[in-house]
Amino acid sequence: MLAMLAGEPGGVSLPRLCKRLGVRMSVLLRELAWIGEDAIGDHPAPGWVRVEAHGESSLAVLTERGRERLRSGRDAD
């Protein structure tokens, strides 16, 4: 997912990302929760992806921390 988002500097709409990954929205939202910017309980968030609202659409955008993760060679799906 990080590599896919790296090729889209303006972000990708969540429905389009679901289609590209071949997953349901519920699966995508769980994945985004784990790799996003918000902590889950006592677990700090890695902050690799940010979900931004643009009008009625939500876009997944790779953050600088996500780009650093890709550069380090530890790609996350």
Secondary structure, DSSP 8 states (H G I E B T S, - for coil): -HHHHHT-TT-EEHHHHHHHHT--HHHHHHHHHHHSSS-BTTB-----EEEEEETTEEEEEE-HHHHHHHHTT----
